[in-house]
Amino acid sequence: MSNYVLIGRGRAISRIPQAEWEEELKSAPGVISKRLNFMSDEHHQVRNFVVRELPRMDQPIAVSTISDALGIPLQRTMSIVSDLERNLFFLVRHGGKEVSWAFPVTVEQTGHHLTFSTGERLEAA
């Protein structure tokens, strides 16, 4: 019996052979690397901070809070958040203000519940 992997694309779920899926995975590092090229060290600091702090704060995080915590000027932090939001899957602002999503976590209801070893609970993005 052959092994298959289920792949969701849009609303459709396809079944592809495992070997084909494994071949596709070989290109993943190059694709991911190209996608991250726009990020400076400060971009990574902002994203990592939000991913770490969303579960702890359990509410959207104001850009000024990120700026203060990281010691990055507010205008620069606002620009970084905009860059990360524009490049999808990094950050999303709640109502255009506070950051409520930082892939892979969110404080908004998604139906994908996470519980961390620390006891923190959060929704998966």
N, C-alpha and C positions, 0 to 999 in steps of 0.2 A: 504494500500500500504506500502511495506517495504521501509526502508531508506537504501541507499547504499552509499559507499564512493569509488571514483575512485582512484586507486593506480597505479602509474607509476613505472615499474621495467624494466630497459633497454629501449627498444623501444616499449614494450607492455604496454597497459593500461588495468588493470583488475578492475572489479566491485566486491566489497566484502560487505557483510552486515555490517551496521554501528556497530552493537553489537560486531562483530568479531574484527573490527578495534579498538573499545574502549578497548577490552580485550588486544590486542597487546600493546596499549599505556601504560597499567599498568606496563609493564616490562621496559619501556623507561628509567626511572631514574636509574635503576641498570645498564643497558647497557651503558648509557652515563657516569655514574660514573666510570665504568671500563675503558672506553676509555680515560678518563681524568687523570687516575692514574699516568701517566708518567710526568705530568706537575707540575713544582715547582712554587713558587710564581713569580719567574722571568719569567717563560714561560707565565704565565697569564699576567704579566705586558707588555711583548713584544706584545703578541697577542692583548690585549686591546688597546695598543698605536696605532698599525697599523690599527685596525678597526676604531678607532676614527679619525686618521689623514689622511687616504686615501681620504675621502670625502673633507677634507679641503685642502689638497695639490693638489689633482686632477692629480697626476702623481705617478709613482712607487717610493717607498721610499728606499733609500740606507740603508744598514745595519749600516753603520757608523752614519747615522742620528738617527737611533733608539738607538744605543749605547750612543751617546752624550746626547740625550734627557732624557734617563732613568738613566744615570750614571752607566751603566753596562759595564765592560770592553769589548772592541771590540771582542776579541777572544771568550769570553763567549757568547756574543750576536750572533756571527756567529754560534756557536754550538746550541744555542737555536733555531734560525731560521731554521737550518737544522733539528732539532728534530721536530719542528712544521710542516715543509714541508714534512718530511718523514711520519708523521702520518696523512696525507691527510685531507682535509677540514679545515685545520687551516690556513696555509700560502702557497703561491706559489710565487716563484721568477721569474721575467721577465728576460728571457735570462740567468737564473742562477745567477743574480746579485741583482737587486733591487726587493723589495717585491711589487707585483702588485695585488695580491689577498689576502684577509683576510676574510674568510667566515664570514659573508654573503655579502661582498662588493668586488668590483674590479674596477680598472681604465681601464680595457680592455673592448672592445665592446662585449656585450653578447646578446643584444636584450631585456634584462630585465632592464628597466630604473627605477630608484628611484629618488624621489625628497623629501628631508627632510624639516621639518618645518622651518629650518634655511635658506632655499633656495638652499642649496647645492644639486647638482645633481650627480648621480653616477650610475654605472651599478651594478646590483645584480649578485653575483657569483652563 
